[in-house]
Amino acid sequence: MSYAMSALIQLTQAGEVVVKARGMAIGRAVDVAEIVTKRLGNGQFRVKDIGINTEVVGEGAEMRNVSSIEIVVGK
Amino acid sequence: MSYAMSALIQLTQAGEVVVKARGMAIGRAVDVAEIVTKRLGNGQFRVKDIGINTEVVGEGAEMRNVSSIEIVVGK
């Protein structure tokens, strides 16, 4: 919920926020976007764009692919 | 990986697949879409649309909101 509050603060100040997450946290990024648009935002904000990607994290033998998401929320 | 194989089979047969997930499984849906478009699909397929939503699951005192995702993959 603190992520949602932070996103809401940025939204009211800047008019747009990009919620980003990788791997296991992707579900939480979706939660934040949903909470901000449907519950906290008083109908002022909407999901404008969603992108997914694959990032390489770690080095050498630890190197692996991790999915990521970027959700643009704005007016 | 078996989800990715299933998605690839449907893609080659029907030309389109919608990968859906709720809650904790949302990250896995993104993995499936990324694997199919970037690794298995030989560059033939792309993410055409991504939508997120909130669903109510459970009944009575167990009722709660869960985020969901739908990723449309096609040619």
N, CA and C atoms of all chains as a GROMACS GRO file, in nm:
protein
  450
    1MET      N    1   0.082  -0.122   0.000
    1MET     CA    2   0.000   0.000   0.000
    1MET      C    3   0.085   0.126   0.000
    2SER      N    4   0.206   0.119   0.061
    2SER     CA    5   0.292   0.238   0.060
    2SER      C    6   0.340   0.269  -0.082
    3TYR      N    7   0.358   0.166  -0.166
    3TYR     CA    8   0.390   0.191  -0.307
    3TYR      C    9   0.276   0.266  -0.374
    4ALA      N   10   0.154   0.226  -0.344
    4ALA     CA   11   0.038   0.292  -0.404
    4ALA      C   12   0.030   0.438  -0.360
    5MET      N   13   0.058   0.463  -0.232
    5MET     CA   14   0.056   0.601  -0.182
    5MET      C   15   0.164   0.684  -0.251
    6SER      N   16   0.285   0.628  -0.266
    6SER     CA   17   0.393   0.699  -0.334
    6SER      C   18   0.355   0.730  -0.479
    7ALA      N   19   0.294   0.632  -0.546
    7ALA     CA   20   0.252   0.653  -0.684
    7ALA      C   21   0.147   0.763  -0.692
    8LEU      N   22   0.054   0.762  -0.597
    8LEU     CA   23  -0.053   0.863  -0.597
    8LEU      C   24   0.004   1.003  -0.575
    9ILE      N   25   0.103   1.013  -0.485
    9ILE     CA   26   0.166   1.143  -0.460
    9ILE      C   27   0.233   1.193  -0.587
   10GLN      N   28   0.307   1.105  -0.656
   10GLN     CA   29   0.373   1.149  -0.780
   10GLN      C   30   0.271   1.186  -0.887
   11LEU      N   31   0.161   1.110  -0.892
   11LEU     CA   32   0.056   1.138  -0.991
   11LEU      C   33  -0.006   1.276  -0.970
   12THR      N   34  -0.033   1.308  -0.845
   12THR     CA   35  -0.097   1.437  -0.819
   12THR      C   36   0.000   1.552  -0.843
   13GLN      N   37   0.131   1.525  -0.824
   13GLN     CA   38   0.230   1.631  -0.845
   13GLN      C   39   0.270   1.643  -0.992
   14ALA      N   40   0.294   1.530  -1.058
   14ALA     CA   41   0.351   1.531  -1.193
   14ALA      C   42   0.250   1.491  -1.301
   15GLY      N   43   0.138   1.434  -1.262
   15GLY     CA   44   0.037   1.395  -1.361
   15GLY      C   45   0.061   1.260  -1.426
   16GLU      N   46   0.177   1.200  -1.400
   16GLU     CA   47   0.207   1.069  -1.458
   16GLU      C   48   0.307   0.994  -1.372
   17VAL      N   49   0.292   0.861  -1.367
   17VAL     CA   50   0.390   0.780  -1.298
   17VAL      C   51   0.410   0.650  -1.377
   18VAL      N   52   0.535   0.603  -1.381
   18VAL     CA   53   0.563   0.475  -1.446
   18VAL      C   54   0.599   0.374  -1.337
   19VAL      N   55   0.515   0.272  -1.322
   19VAL     CA   56   0.537   0.168  -1.221
   19VAL      C   57   0.615   0.055  -1.288
   20LYS      N   58   0.736   0.027  -1.234
   20LYS     CA   59   0.822  -0.075  -1.294
   20LYS      C   60   0.850  -0.186  -1.194
   21ALA      N   61   0.860  -0.308  -1.243
   21ALA     CA   62   0.896  -0.419  -1.155
   21ALA      C   63   0.959  -0.530  -1.237
   22ARG      N   64   1.035  -0.616  -1.168
   22ARG     CA   65   1.096  -0.732  -1.232
   22ARG      C   66   1.058  -0.858  -1.154
   23GLY      N   67   1.052  -0.969  -1.227
   23GLY     CA   68   1.036  -1.101  -1.164
   23GLY      C   69   0.916  -1.111  -1.074
   24MET      N   70   0.940  -1.162  -0.952
   24MET     CA   71   0.833  -1.188  -0.857
   24MET      C   72   0.752  -1.064  -0.820
   25ALA      N   73   0.809  -0.945  -0.838
   25ALA     CA   74   0.741  -0.821  -0.798
   25ALA      C   75   0.642  -0.771  -0.902
   26ILE      N   76   0.636  -0.838  -1.017
   26ILE     CA   77   0.549  -0.791  -1.127
   26ILE      C   78   0.403  -0.783  -1.082
   27GLY      N   79   0.359  -0.883  -1.007
   27GLY     CA   80   0.221  -0.883  -0.958
   27GLY      C   81   0.193  -0.762  -0.870
   28ARG      N   82   0.292  -0.723  -0.792
   28ARG     CA   83   0.274  -0.607  -0.704
   28ARG      C   84   0.262  -0.477  -0.784
   29ALA      N   85   0.338  -0.467  -0.894
   29ALA     CA   86   0.327  -0.349  -0.979
   29ALA      C   87   0.185  -0.337  -1.035
   30VAL      N   88   0.127  -0.451  -1.074
   30VAL     CA   89  -0.011  -0.450  -1.124
   30VAL      C   90  -0.106  -0.408  -1.012
   31ASP      N   91  -0.083  -0.459  -0.891
   31ASP     CA   92  -0.164  -0.418  -0.776
   31ASP      C   93  -0.160  -0.266  -0.758
   32VAL      N   94  -0.040  -0.209  -0.763
   32VAL     CA   95  -0.024  -0.064  -0.743
   32VAL      C   96  -0.103   0.014  -0.848
   33ALA      N   97  -0.089  -0.027  -0.975
   33ALA     CA   98  -0.161   0.043  -1.082
   33ALA      C   99  -0.312   0.031  -1.064
   34GLU      N  100  -0.358  -0.086  -1.023
   34GLU     CA  101  -0.502  -0.108  -1.003
   34GLU      C  102  -0.554  -0.028  -0.885
   35ILE      N  103  -0.479  -0.027  -0.776
   35ILE     CA  104  -0.524   0.046  -0.656
   35ILE      C  105  -0.531   0.196  -0.685
   36VAL      N  106  -0.429   0.247  -0.755
   36VAL     CA  107  -0.425   0.390  -0.784
   36VAL      C  108  -0.537   0.433  -0.878
   37THR      N  109  -0.564   0.350  -0.980
   37THR     CA  110  -0.666   0.390  -1.078
   37THR      C  111  -0.807   0.362  -1.029
   38LYS      N  112  -0.827   0.252  -0.955
   38LYS     CA  113  -0.964   0.212  -0.922
   38LYS      C  114  -1.008   0.252  -0.782
   39ARG      N  115  -0.915   0.266  -0.689
   39ARG     CA  116  -0.958   0.287  -0.552
   39ARG      C  117  -0.918   0.424  -0.496
   40LEU      N  118  -0.790   0.462  -0.514
   40LEU     CA  119  -0.743   0.585  -0.451
   40LEU      C  120  -0.762   0.709  -0.538
   41GLY      N  121  -0.759   0.692  -0.669
   41GLY     CA  122  -0.745   0.806  -0.759
   41GLY      C  123  -0.873   0.883  -0.786
   42ASN      N  124  -0.984   0.840  -0.727
   42ASN     CA  125  -1.110   0.911  -0.744
   42ASN      C  126  -1.149   0.924  -0.891
   43GLY      N  127  -1.110   0.823  -0.970
   43GLY     CA  128  -1.147   0.821  -1.112
   43GLY      C  129  -1.070   0.916  -1.200
   44GLN      N  130  -0.968   0.982  -1.144
   44GLN     CA  131  -0.892   1.082  -1.221
   44GLN      C  132  -0.786   1.021  -1.312
   45PHE      N  133  -0.739   0.900  -1.277
   45PHE     CA  134  -0.623   0.843  -1.347
   45PHE      C  135  -0.659   0.711  -1.414
   46ARG      N  136  -0.582   0.679  -1.518
   46ARG     CA  137  -0.605   0.553  -1.589
   46ARG      C  138  -0.472   0.494  -1.634
   47VAL      N  139  -0.474   0.365  -1.665
   47VAL     CA  140  -0.356   0.298  -1.720
   47VAL      C  141  -0.344   0.338  -1.867
   48LYS      N  142  -0.236   0.404  -1.902
   48LYS     CA  143  -0.219   0.454  -2.038
   48LYS      C  144  -0.139   0.359  -2.126
   49ASP      N  145  -0.047   0.287  -2.067
   49ASP     CA  146   0.034   0.195  -2.148
   49ASP      C  147   0.095   0.088  -2.058
   50ILE      N  148   0.107  -0.033  -2.112
   50ILE     CA  149   0.174  -0.141  -2.039
   50ILE      C  150   0.274  -0.207  -2.134
   51GLY      N  151   0.398  -0.218  -2.090
   51GLY     CA  152   0.498  -0.287  -2.170
   51GLY      C  153   0.566  -0.396  -2.089
   52ILE      N  154   0.600  -0.507  -2.155
   52ILE     CA  155   0.677  -0.611  -2.087
   52ILE      C  156   0.807  -0.633  -2.162
   53ASN      N  157   0.906  -0.682  -2.090
   53ASN     CA  158   1.037  -0.701  -2.151
   53ASN      C  159   1.111  -0.811  -2.076
   54THR      N  160   1.230  -0.845  -2.129
   54THR     CA  161   1.316  -0.942  -2.061
   54THR      C  162   1.448  -0.874  -2.032
   55GLU      N  163   1.493  -0.881  -1.907
   55GLU     CA  164   1.621  -0.822  -1.870
   55GLU      C  165   1.716  -0.932  -1.824
   56VAL      N  166   1.845  -0.909  -1.848
   56VAL     CA  167   1.947  -1.002  -1.802
   56VAL      C  168   2.002  -0.949  -1.671
   57VAL      N  169   1.995  -1.031  -1.566
   57VAL     CA  170   2.051  -0.989  -1.437
   57VAL      C  171   2.161  -1.086  -1.393
   58GLY      N  172   2.250  -1.038  -1.310
   58GLY     CA  173   2.361  -1.121  -1.262
   58GLY      C  174   2.476  -1.125  -1.360
   59GLU      N  175   2.585  -1.189  -1.317
   59GLU     CA  176   2.705  -1.198  -1.401
   59GLU      C  177   2.759  -1.339  -1.402
   60GLY      N  178   2.826  -1.375  -1.511
   60GLY     CA  179   2.889  -1.506  -1.520
   60GLY      C  180   2.789  -1.620  -1.506
   61ALA      N  181   2.818  -1.714  -1.417
   61ALA     CA  182   2.732  -1.831  -1.398
   61ALA      C  183   2.597  -1.794  -1.336
   62GLU      N  184   2.592  -1.676  -1.274
   62GLU     CA  185   2.468  -1.628  -1.210
   62GLU      C  186   2.375  -1.557  -1.308
   63MET      N  187   2.418  -1.539  -1.432
   63MET     CA  188   2.343  -1.462  -1.530
   63MET      C  189   2.214  -1.535  -1.568
   64ARG      N  190   2.103  -1.460  -1.566
   64ARG     CA  191   1.976  -1.521  -1.604
   64ARG      C  192   1.879  -1.416  -1.657
   65ASN      N  193   1.776  -1.463  -1.727
   65ASN     CA  194   1.674  -1.374  -1.780
   65ASN      C  195   1.563  -1.354  -1.677
   66VAL      N  196   1.519  -1.231  -1.664
   66VAL     CA  197   1.408  -1.199  -1.574
   66VAL      C  198   1.308  -1.112  -1.651
   67SER      N  199   1.181  -1.147  -1.641
   67SER     CA  200   1.078  -1.064  -1.704
   67SER      C  201   1.059  -0.934  -1.627
   68SER      N  202   1.019  -0.830  -1.699
   68SER     CA  203   0.991  -0.702  -1.634
   68SER      C  204   0.864  -0.642  -1.692
   69ILE      N  205   0.809  -0.546  -1.619
   69ILE     CA  206   0.688  -0.477  -1.664
   69ILE      C  207   0.702  -0.329  -1.637
   70GLU      N  208   0.644  -0.248  -1.724
   70GLU     CA  209   0.635  -0.104  -1.703
   70GLU      C  210   0.492  -0.061  -1.729
   71ILE      N  211   0.430  -0.002  -1.628
   71ILE     CA  212   0.291   0.041  -1.641
   71ILE      C  213   0.287   0.193  -1.628
   72VAL      N  214   0.241   0.260  -1.734
   72VAL     CA  215   0.230   0.405  -1.732
   72VAL      C  216   0.089   0.443  -1.686
   73VAL      N  217   0.082   0.515  -1.574
   73VAL     CA  218  -0.046   0.562  -1.523
   73VAL      C  219  -0.048   0.714  -1.532
   74GLY      N  220  -0.157   0.767  -1.584
   74GLY     CA  221  -0.167   0.912  -1.597
   74GLY      C  222  -0.312   0.954  -1.607
   75LYS      N  223  -0.335   1.077  -1.652
   75LYS     CA  224  -0.473   1.129  -1.661
   75LYS      C  225  -0.541   1.080  -1.788
   76MET      N  226   0.776  -2.366  -1.813
   76MET     CA  227   0.808  -2.389  -1.955
   76MET      C  228   0.696  -2.464  -2.027
   77SER      N  229   0.622  -2.550  -1.954
   77SER     CA  230   0.512  -2.621  -2.021
   77SER      C  231   0.401  -2.525  -2.062
   78TYR      N  232   0.381  -2.417  -1.985
   78TYR     CA  233   0.284  -2.315  -2.027
   78TYR      C  234   0.328  -2.250  -2.158
   79ALA      N  235   0.457  -2.223  -2.169
   79ALA     CA  236   0.509  -2.161  -2.291
   79ALA      C  237   0.491  -2.254  -2.410
   80MET      N  238   0.515  -2.385  -2.388
   80MET     CA  239   0.496  -2.482  -2.498
   80MET      C  240   0.350  -2.486  -2.539
   81SER      N  241   0.258  -2.488  -2.442
   81SER     CA  242   0.114  -2.489  -2.473
   81SER      C  243   0.074  -2.365  -2.552
   82ALA      N  244   0.128  -2.250  -2.509
   82ALA     CA  245   0.096  -2.126  -2.578
   82ALA      C  246   0.148  -2.130  -2.721
   83LEU      N  247   0.269  -2.184  -2.738
   83LEU     CA  248   0.329  -2.192  -2.872
   83LEU      C  249   0.248  -2.283  -2.964
   84ILE      N  250   0.200  -2.394  -2.908
   84ILE     CA  251   0.117  -2.486  -2.987
   84ILE      C  252  -0.010  -2.415  -3.033
   85GLN      N  253  -0.075  -2.343  -2.939
   85GLN     CA  254  -0.198  -2.274  -2.979
   85GLN      C  255  -0.169  -2.162  -3.080
   86LEU      N  256  -0.056  -2.095  -3.063
   86LEU     CA  257  -0.019  -1.988  -3.157
   86LEU      C  258   0.001  -2.041  -3.298
   87THR      N  259   0.068  -2.154  -3.309
   87THR     CA  260   0.095  -2.208  -3.442
   87THR      C  261  -0.033  -2.261  -3.506
   88GLN      N  262  -0.126  -2.308  -3.422
   88GLN     CA  263  -0.252  -2.360  -3.475
   88GLN      C  264  -0.353  -2.250  -3.503
   89ALA      N  265  -0.369  -2.155  -3.408
   89ALA     CA  266  -0.477  -2.056  -3.417
   89ALA      C  267  -0.427  -1.916  -3.451
   90GLY      N  268  -0.297  -1.893  -3.444
   90GLY     CA  269  -0.242  -1.762  -3.478
   90GLY      C  270  -0.248  -1.661  -3.365
   91GLU      N  271  -0.317  -1.695  -3.256
   91GLU     CA  272  -0.327  -1.602  -3.143
   91GLU      C  273  -0.351  -1.680  -3.014
   92VAL      N  274  -0.298  -1.626  -2.904
   92VAL     CA  275  -0.326  -1.685  -2.773
   92VAL      C  276  -0.337  -1.570  -2.672
   93VAL      N  277  -0.429  -1.586  -2.577
   93VAL     CA  278  -0.443  -1.488  -2.469
   93VAL      C  279  -0.396  -1.554  -2.340
   94VAL      N  280  -0.287  -1.502  -2.284
   94VAL     CA  281  -0.230  -1.557  -2.160
   94VAL      C  282  -0.291  -1.480  -2.043
   95LYS      N  283  -0.362  -1.550  -1.956
   95LYS     CA  284  -0.430  -1.485  -1.844
   95LYS      C  285  -0.377  -1.537  -1.712
   96ALA      N  286  -0.370  -1.450  -1.612
   96ALA     CA  287  -0.328  -1.494  -1.479
   96ALA      C  288  -0.384  -1.398  -1.374
   97ARG      N  289  -0.391  -1.448  -1.252
   97ARG     CA  290  -0.435  -1.365  -1.138
   97ARG      C  291  -0.332  -1.373  -1.027
   98GLY      N  292  -0.322  -1.263  -0.951
   98GLY     CA  293  -0.242  -1.261  -0.828
   98GLY      C  294  -0.096  -1.299  -0.850
   99MET      N  295  -0.050  -1.391  -0.766
   99MET     CA  296   0.090  -1.432  -0.767
   99MET      C  297   0.137  -1.488  -0.901
  100ALA      N  298   0.044  -1.535  -0.985
  100ALA     CA  299   0.082  -1.598  -1.112
  100ALA      C  300   0.104  -1.497  -1.224
  101ILE      N  301   0.080  -1.368  -1.196
  101ILE     CA  302   0.092  -1.266  -1.300
  101ILE      C  303   0.233  -1.263  -1.359
  102GLY      N  304   0.333  -1.274  -1.274
  102GLY     CA  305   0.472  -1.277  -1.322
  102GLY      C  306   0.497  -1.391  -1.418
  103ARG      N  307   0.435  -1.505  -1.391
  103ARG     CA  308   0.453  -1.620  -1.479
  103ARG      C  309   0.389  -1.599  -1.615
  104ALA      N  310   0.273  -1.530  -1.618
  104ALA     CA  311   0.209  -1.498  -1.746
  104ALA      C  312   0.302  -1.412  -1.833
  105VAL      N  313   0.369  -1.316  -1.766
  105VAL     CA  314   0.464  -1.230  -1.839
  105VAL      C  315   0.580  -1.316  -1.889
  106ASP      N  316   0.629  -1.408  -1.806
  106ASP     CA  317   0.736  -1.500  -1.850
  106ASP      C  318   0.694  -1.576  -1.976
  107VAL      N  319   0.571  -1.629  -1.975
  107VAL     CA  320   0.522  -1.708  -2.089
  107VAL      C  321   0.521  -1.624  -2.216
  108ALA      N  322   0.466  -1.502  -2.206
  108ALA     CA  323   0.459  -1.414  -2.323
  108ALA      C  324   0.600  -1.380  -2.374
  109GLU      N  325   0.692  -1.355  -2.280
  109GLU     CA  326   0.828  -1.319  -2.320
  109GLU      C  327   0.901  -1.436  -2.384
  110ILE      N  328   0.884  -1.555  -2.327
  110ILE     CA  329   0.952  -1.674  -2.380
  110ILE      C  330   0.901  -1.706  -2.521
  111VAL      N  331   0.768  -1.695  -2.538
  111VAL     CA  332   0.708  -1.729  -2.667
  111VAL      C  333   0.748  -1.629  -2.775
  112THR      N  334   0.753  -1.499  -2.739
  112THR     CA  335   0.783  -1.399  -2.842
  112THR      C  336   0.934  -1.386  -2.867
  113LYS      N  337   1.015  -1.402  -2.762
  113LYS     CA  338   1.158  -1.373  -2.779
  113LYS      C  339   1.245  -1.496  -2.800
  114ARG      N  340   1.200  -1.613  -2.748
  114ARG     CA  341   1.290  -1.728  -2.753
  114ARG      C  342   1.239  -1.840  -2.842
  115LEU      N  343   1.112  -1.879  -2.824
  115LEU     CA  344   1.061  -1.995  -2.896
  115LEU      C  345   1.002  -1.962  -3.032
  116GLY      N  346   0.948  -1.844  -3.047
  116GLY     CA  347   0.861  -1.815  -3.162
  116GLY      C  348   0.935  -1.783  -3.290
  117ASN      N  349   1.067  -1.783  -3.286
  117ASN     CA  350   1.146  -1.759  -3.406
  117ASN      C  351   1.112  -1.623  -3.468
  118GLY      N  352   1.076  -1.526  -3.385
  118GLY     CA  353   1.045  -1.391  -3.433
  118GLY      C  354   0.912  -1.376  -3.503
  119GLN      N  355   0.830  -1.481  -3.505
  119GLN     CA  356   0.701  -1.477  -3.576
  119GLN      C  357   0.592  -1.407  -3.497
  120PHE      N  358   0.604  -1.405  -3.364
  120PHE     CA  359   0.493  -1.358  -3.281
  120PHE      C  360   0.534  -1.236  -3.199
  121ARG      N  361   0.432  -1.156  -3.161
  121ARG     CA  362   0.460  -1.039  -3.080
  121ARG      C  363   0.345  -1.017  -2.981
  122VAL      N  364   0.374  -0.939  -2.877
  122VAL     CA  365   0.270  -0.901  -2.781
  122VAL      C  366   0.184  -0.793  -2.847
  123LYS      N  367   0.056  -0.821  -2.864
  123LYS     CA  368  -0.034  -0.728  -2.933
  123LYS      C  369  -0.109  -0.638  -2.836
  124ASP      N  370  -0.140  -0.688  -2.719
  124ASP     CA  371  -0.214  -0.607  -2.623
  124ASP      C  372  -0.195  -0.663  -2.483
  125ILE      N  373  -0.192  -0.572  -2.385
  125ILE     CA  374  -0.184  -0.613  -2.245
  125ILE      C  375  -0.290  -0.535  -2.168
  126GLY      N  376  -0.372  -0.607  -2.093
  126GLY     CA  377  -0.471  -0.542  -2.009
  126GLY      C  378  -0.458  -0.590  -1.866
  127ILE      N  379  -0.484  -0.501  -1.770
  127ILE     CA  380  -0.487  -0.542  -1.630
  127ILE      C  381  -0.623  -0.508  -1.571
  128ASN      N  382  -0.661  -0.581  -1.468
  128ASN     CA  383  -0.793  -0.561  -1.410
  128ASN      C  384  -0.791  -0.605  -1.264
  129THR      N  385  -0.901  -0.582  -1.194
  129THR     CA  386  -0.917  -0.630  -1.057
  129THR      C  387  -1.037  -0.724  -1.053
  130GLU      N  388  -1.020  -0.841  -0.995
  130GLU     CA  389  -1.130  -0.936  -0.983
  130GLU      C  390  -1.157  -0.963  -0.836
  131VAL      N  391  -1.283  -0.988  -0.806
  131VAL     CA  392  -1.322  -1.023  -0.670
  131VAL      C  393  -1.328  -1.176  -0.661
  132VAL      N  394  -1.252  -1.231  -0.566
  132VAL     CA  395  -1.255  -1.378  -0.548
  132VAL      C  396  -1.300  -1.410  -0.406
  133GLY      N  397  -1.353  -1.529  -0.388
  133GLY     CA  398  -1.400  -1.574  -0.257
  133GLY      C  399  -1.540  -1.523  -0.226
  134GLU      N  400  -1.595  -1.568  -0.115
  134GLU     CA  401  -1.731  -1.528  -0.075
  134GLU      C  402  -1.732  -1.488   0.072
  135GLY      N  403  -1.825  -1.401   0.107
  135GLY     CA  404  -1.842  -1.359   0.247
  135GLY      C  405  -1.716  -1.298   0.305
  136ALA      N  406  -1.674  -1.347   0.421
  136ALA     CA  407  -1.557  -1.292   0.489
  136ALA      C  408  -1.427  -1.318   0.412
  137GLU      N  409  -1.431  -1.416   0.321
  137GLU     CA  410  -1.314  -1.453   0.241
  137GLU      C  411  -1.299  -1.367   0.115
  138MET      N  412  -1.398  -1.280   0.090
  138MET     CA  413  -1.400  -1.202  -0.033
  138MET      C  414  -1.285  -1.102  -0.034
  139ARG      N  415  -1.212  -1.097  -0.148
  139ARG     CA  416  -1.103  -1.001  -0.158
  139ARG      C  417  -1.076  -0.967  -0.304
  140ASN      N  418  -1.004  -0.857  -0.325
  140ASN     CA  419  -0.967  -0.814  -0.460
  140ASN      C  420  -0.835  -0.876  -0.501
  141VAL      N  421  -0.830  -0.923  -0.625
  141VAL     CA  422  -0.707  -0.979  -0.679
  141VAL      C  423  -0.682  -0.916  -0.815
  142SER      N  424  -0.559  -0.873  -0.839
  142SER     CA  425  -0.524  -0.818  -0.970
  142SER      C  426  -0.514  -0.930  -1.073
  143SER      N  427  -0.544  -0.896  -1.198
  143SER     CA  428  -0.531  -0.995  -1.306
  143SER      C  429  -0.466  -0.930  -1.427
  144ILE      N  430  -0.416  -1.015  -1.516
  144ILE     CA  431  -0.354  -0.965  -1.640
  144ILE      C  432  -0.399  -1.051  -1.756
  145GLU      N  433  -0.413  -0.988  -1.872
  145GLU     CA  434  -0.441  -1.061  -1.996
  145GLU      C  435  -0.343  -1.011  -2.101
  146ILE      N  436  -0.265  -1.103  -2.156
  146ILE     CA  437  -0.166  -1.066  -2.257
  146ILE      C  438  -0.202  -1.136  -2.388
  147VAL      N  439  -0.230  -1.055  -2.490
  147VAL     CA  440  -0.265  -1.110  -2.621
  147VAL      C  441  -0.138  -1.123  -2.704
  148VAL      N  442  -0.105  -1.246  -2.744
  148VAL     CA  443   0.012  -1.271  -2.828
  148VAL      C  444  -0.037  -1.322  -2.963
  149GLY      N  445   0.016  -1.263  -3.070
  149GLY     CA  446  -0.025  -1.305  -3.203
  149GLY      C  447   0.081  -1.269  -3.304
  150LYS      N  448   0.043  -1.273  -3.432
  150LYS     CA  449   0.140  -1.243  -3.537
  150LYS      C  450   0.158  -1.093  -3.555
   0.00000   0.00000   0.00000
